[in-house]
Amino acid sequence: MFYQSQVQQYYGLFQKGDTFFHVSRIYEIRYAFLHHELPNWLNYHSYFGMGQAVNGMYPDLSLWPLVLVTLPLSLMKQIIAIRLLILALTCLVTYLSLLKHKYQSNLAIFAAVIYTLSGYSLYQASTEVQLGTGIIYIFSFPIFFALVDLFKREKIDYNLVLRLGLLFTMIVSSHLLSAVIVAFIVALLLLYRWLIDRDFNWAVLANLALSGVIAAILSLPVLYRYFYLSRSGLAKPYGQGMIIAESVQKMLSDIDWSTRTTFSVVSLVLLAICLFFGKKSEKMVKLLFLGSV
């Protein structure tokens, strides 16, 4: 009742998408810490009611420190504080990452502020609370630079292996689907190097495999919880087993500029330019193949 009354009292905070869902996750962790307990695997105190197993797909480990340092605040002030903390950390980590990679201090600050106050980082702070992916975006530049370093290495680099392992562990501990997406992007980069640049480097695979082992070991608590909850069959996610994709016909008929599930205007225009005005070469064909993937 306390939770529901606060939600109703400050209803202006809950306007978009999954905000209410993610605020409920904060409430669950907050409730546990206030009662000197570790957060449960299932959510019993917020609107999830019977304990829907959301924490399998949305690990909450990366949220714990943010909730802990803002615990003295009321729930609604805590939500605002966490969103501002994510913004501040995004700016700080981006700045330090650029500074480490020899960018001038004024350029690093300028880029960090622009990145923080635009795009998804600003969106999750001002419109829809998306805490897991918001935390991952804090480390966008370290992840990018780590992948750049990965493809430059010609021997095993244990410092890079550890860095990649820790970064991927952070992703897994925040949002499982994002970990799948990042792995897919890395796989496409590998295909690009092998198919187009014809640059097969065993050192890249070795560094990637070792960092994957480290990430898997450090992510065991999250992965164990996910598989345990999935095997139990308790409070399955809504729509589980009913995943569908758009038909090819709909992907062609529902073309839009900012689409998510069908072809976009931008991609089709670029594809047409490549096909009709680009140089016909084996490399172009391979690029179009990767683009279509």
Salt bridges, closest charged atoms under 4 A:
ASP60 OD1 - ARG225 NH2 3.42
ASP149 OD2 - ARG163 NH2 3.16
ASP157 OD2 - ARG153 NE 2.79
ASP199 OD2 - ARG193 NH2 2.46
GLU246 OE1 - LYS250 NZ 3.65
GLU282 OE2 - ARG198 NH2 2.98
GLU282 OE2 - LYS286 NZ 2.97
